[in-house]
Amino acid sequence: MPIVVNIYCDESCHLEHDGHPVMVLGAVWCPEPKAREIAVRLREIKTAHGLPTYFDLKWSKVSPAKLAYYRAVLDYFLDDDDLHFRAWVAHKAGLRHADFGQSHDDWYYKMMFGLFEPLLTPDACFRLYLDKKDTRSAQKVGKLHEVLYNNLYDFNRTIVERVQVVESHAVEQLQLADLLLGAVCYANRGLSQSAAKNTLIERIRSRTGYSLIRPTLLREEKFNVFVWRGQAQGGRA
């Protein structure tokens, strides 16, 4: 039987005219047999820091009062060999969709495929879980699955077995993806107003050796970052 891998995906600043200079897509992945153990451990960290197990672990909730908790979550992620993260940072300035015969949605799915492509291998089976953002989530799931199996020639859906929308408050790994994605997005937007968030970003940088704003090696498996720029910015379209 092939190895089953769960991938939990989140996104930030993905709309075309939201005023943000970068879109960041992020994915946390782990072996499916380890998923429950990881979720239990993340809930135990909440309890150890006086938080209810239903507390929603999110980058937007980082504060000085909860800094020790968030630091413990980061350390757990960095220390656990079964947990991995990949971020796709896409600079939106100068996008020329018309020149490439595409819509913003077309470009978005190209970026999503770029996020997942290095993670997907033919000797394993993957289950993708996306955060429910809005009423278009079901439509997005169908389109993403179509993009993935067309590009992978996975017409029997044996590689990408499942693409499913889930509620982040019920899935600990998706909450973890929100936290790590938030840190990368914050760094790439050049923000620094929150001392607590700055502390967490510096902890990631010191423990990984990565800046979060420059790409890592493609084969980096713990904290992988890819930075995309369009042709107008000296990169790909």
C-alpha positions as CSV (number, residue, x, y, z in Angstrom):
1,M,0.0,0.0,0.0
2,P,1.3,3.5,-0.8
3,I,2.2,5.9,2.0
4,V,-0.7,8.3,2.7
5,V,0.3,11.9,3.4
6,N,-2.0,14.7,4.6
7,I,-1.4,18.2,3.4
8,Y,-3.1,21.2,5.1
9,C,-3.2,24.4,2.9
10,D,-3.9,28.0,3.8
11,E,-3.6,31.3,1.9
12,S,-3.2,35.0,2.6
13,C,-3.6,38.1,0.5
14,H,-4.8,36.1,-2.6
15,L,-7.2,38.6,-4.0
16,E,-6.1,40.7,-7.1
17,H,-6.9,44.1,-5.8
18,D,-6.7,43.7,-2.0
19,G,-3.9,46.3,-1.7
20,H,-1.3,43.8,-0.5
21,P,1.9,43.4,-2.5
22,V,2.4,39.7,-2.0
23,M,0.2,36.6,-1.9
24,V,1.4,33.8,0.3
25,L,0.2,30.2,0.0
26,G,1.3,27.7,2.7
27,A,1.1,24.0,3.3
28,V,1.8,21.9,6.4
29,W,2.2,18.2,5.7
30,C,2.6,15.0,7.8
31,P,2.2,11.2,7.4
32,E,-1.5,10.4,7.8
33,P,-0.9,7.8,10.5
34,K,0.8,10.5,12.6
35,A,-2.0,13.1,12.1
36,R,-4.0,12.3,15.3
37,E,-0.9,12.2,17.5
38,I,0.2,15.6,16.2
39,A,-3.3,17.1,16.8
40,V,-3.4,15.7,20.3
41,R,0.1,17.2,21.0
42,L,-1.0,20.6,19.7
43,R,-4.0,20.6,22.0
44,E,-1.8,19.5,24.9
45,I,0.3,22.6,24.3
46,K,-2.8,24.8,24.6
47,T,-3.7,23.2,27.9
48,A,-0.2,23.5,29.3
49,H,-0.4,27.3,28.7
50,G,-3.8,27.7,30.2
51,L,-5.8,27.9,27.0
52,P,-8.9,25.8,26.1
53,T,-8.4,23.1,23.6
54,Y,-10.8,24.9,21.3
55,F,-8.6,28.0,21.2
56,D,-8.0,28.8,17.5
57,L,-4.3,28.9,16.9
58,K,-3.9,31.8,14.4
59,W,-1.2,34.3,13.5
60,S,-3.7,37.2,13.9
61,K,-4.0,36.2,17.6
62,V,-0.3,36.4,18.4
63,S,0.1,38.8,21.4
64,P,2.6,39.4,24.2
65,A,0.3,37.6,26.7
66,K,0.4,34.4,24.5
67,L,4.0,34.7,23.3
68,A,5.2,31.7,25.4
69,Y,2.4,29.5,24.0
70,Y,3.2,30.5,20.4
71,R,6.9,30.0,21.0
72,A,6.1,26.5,22.3
73,V,4.1,25.7,19.2
74,L,6.9,26.8,16.9
75,D,9.4,24.7,18.8
76,Y,7.2,21.7,18.6
77,F,6.9,22.1,14.9
78,L,10.6,22.6,14.4
79,D,11.5,19.6,16.6
80,D,9.0,17.1,15.2
81,D,10.4,15.2,12.2
82,D,6.9,14.3,11.0
83,L,5.9,17.9,10.4
84,H,6.9,20.0,7.4
85,F,6.0,23.3,5.9
86,R,6.3,24.9,2.5
87,A,5.4,28.6,1.6
88,W,4.9,30.0,-1.9
89,V,5.5,33.8,-1.9
90,A,4.1,35.5,-5.0
91,H,4.8,39.2,-5.7
92,K,1.6,40.7,-7.3
93,A,3.1,44.0,-8.4
94,G,3.2,44.2,-12.2
95,L,1.0,41.2,-12.9
96,R,0.0,41.2,-16.6
97,H,-2.7,38.6,-16.9
98,A,-4.0,39.9,-20.3
99,D,-0.5,39.4,-21.8
100,F,-0.6,35.8,-20.9
101,G,-4.3,35.1,-21.8
102,Q,-5.2,34.3,-18.3
103,S,-7.5,35.6,-15.5
104,H,-6.4,36.2,-11.9
105,D,-8.1,32.9,-11.0
106,D,-6.0,31.1,-13.7
107,W,-2.8,32.6,-12.3
108,Y,-3.9,31.7,-8.7
109,Y,-4.3,28.0,-9.7
110,K,-0.9,28.1,-11.4
111,M,0.6,29.3,-8.1
112,M,-1.3,26.6,-6.2
113,F,0.2,24.0,-8.4
114,G,3.6,25.4,-7.9
115,L,3.1,25.1,-4.1
116,F,2.1,21.5,-4.3
117,E,4.2,20.2,-7.2
118,P,7.4,19.4,-5.3
119,L,5.5,17.6,-2.5
120,L,3.6,15.2,-4.7
121,T,5.2,11.9,-5.7
122,P,3.8,8.9,-7.6
123,D,4.8,6.4,-4.9
124,A,2.5,8.0,-2.3
125,C,-1.2,9.0,-1.9
126,F,-2.0,12.6,-0.9
127,R,-5.1,14.0,0.8
128,L,-5.3,17.8,0.6
129,Y,-7.3,19.8,3.2
130,L,-8.1,23.5,2.5
131,D,-9.4,26.1,4.9
132,K,-13.0,27.1,4.3
133,K,-12.8,30.8,3.4
134,D,-16.0,31.7,1.7
135,T,-18.9,30.4,-0.4
136,R,-16.6,29.7,-3.3
137,S,-14.6,27.1,-1.4
138,A,-16.4,24.1,-2.9
139,Q,-15.8,25.5,-6.4
140,K,-12.2,26.1,-5.6
141,V,-11.7,22.5,-4.5
142,G,-13.1,21.1,-7.7
143,K,-10.9,23.4,-9.9
144,L,-7.8,22.7,-7.8
145,H,-8.3,18.9,-8.1
146,E,-8.8,19.3,-11.8
147,V,-5.6,21.3,-12.2
148,L,-3.6,18.9,-10.1
149,Y,-4.6,15.7,-11.8
150,N,-4.3,17.2,-15.3
151,N,-0.8,18.4,-14.6
152,L,0.2,15.2,-12.9
153,Y,-1.6,13.0,-15.5
154,D,-3.3,11.5,-12.4
155,F,-6.6,10.9,-14.2
156,N,-7.5,8.0,-11.8
157,R,-6.8,10.2,-8.8
158,T,-4.4,7.7,-7.3
159,I,-1.8,10.4,-6.4
160,V,-4.1,13.2,-5.2
161,E,-6.8,11.0,-3.7
162,R,-8.8,13.8,-2.0
163,V,-9.1,17.6,-2.0
164,Q,-11.5,18.7,0.7
165,V,-12.6,21.9,2.4
166,V,-12.5,21.8,6.2
167,E,-13.2,24.2,9.1
168,S,-9.8,25.4,10.5
169,H,-11.1,25.6,14.1
170,A,-11.5,21.8,14.0
171,V,-8.2,20.9,12.4
172,E,-5.0,21.6,14.5
173,Q,-2.6,21.2,11.5
174,L,-4.5,23.8,9.5
175,Q,-4.2,26.2,12.4
176,L,-0.5,25.5,12.4
177,A,-0.4,26.3,8.7
178,D,-2.1,29.6,9.4
179,L,0.6,30.5,12.0
180,L,3.6,29.6,9.8
181,L,2.0,31.2,6.7
182,G,1.3,34.3,8.7
183,A,4.9,34.6,9.8
184,V,6.2,34.4,6.2
185,C,3.5,36.8,5.0
186,Y,4.4,39.3,7.7
187,A,8.1,39.2,6.9
188,N,7.5,39.5,3.2
189,R,5.2,42.5,3.6
190,G,7.9,44.2,5.5
191,L,5.8,44.6,8.6
192,S,7.3,45.1,12.1
193,Q,4.6,46.8,14.3
194,S,4.1,43.8,16.6
195,A,6.9,43.0,19.0
196,A,5.4,39.6,19.7
197,K,5.2,38.7,16.0
198,N,8.8,40.0,15.5
199,T,10.0,37.7,18.3
200,L,8.4,34.7,16.6
201,I,9.8,35.5,13.2
202,E,13.3,35.9,14.7
203,R,12.9,32.5,16.4
204,I,12.1,30.9,13.1
205,R,15.0,32.6,11.5
206,S,17.5,31.7,14.2
207,R,16.4,28.0,14.3
208,T,16.1,27.4,10.6
209,G,18.8,29.8,9.3
210,Y,16.4,31.2,6.7
211,S,15.4,34.8,6.2
212,L,11.8,33.9,5.2
213,I,12.1,36.5,2.4
214,R,14.5,34.6,0.2
215,P,14.0,31.1,-1.4
216,T,15.4,28.0,0.3
217,L,16.7,25.0,-1.6
218,L,13.9,23.2,-3.3
219,R,14.7,20.0,-1.4
220,E,14.5,21.7,2.0
221,E,11.8,19.7,3.8
222,K,11.3,21.4,7.2
223,F,10.7,25.0,6.3
224,N,10.7,25.5,2.6
225,V,10.2,28.9,1.0
226,F,9.8,29.7,-2.7
227,V,9.6,33.3,-4.0
228,W,7.9,33.9,-7.3
229,R,8.2,37.1,-9.3
230,G,6.6,37.9,-12.7
231,Q,8.6,38.8,-15.8
232,A,8.1,42.5,-15.1
233,Q,10.0,41.9,-11.8
234,G,12.7,39.9,-13.4
235,G,11.1,36.5,-12.8
236,R,8.6,34.2,-14.5
237,A,5.2,35.1,-15.8
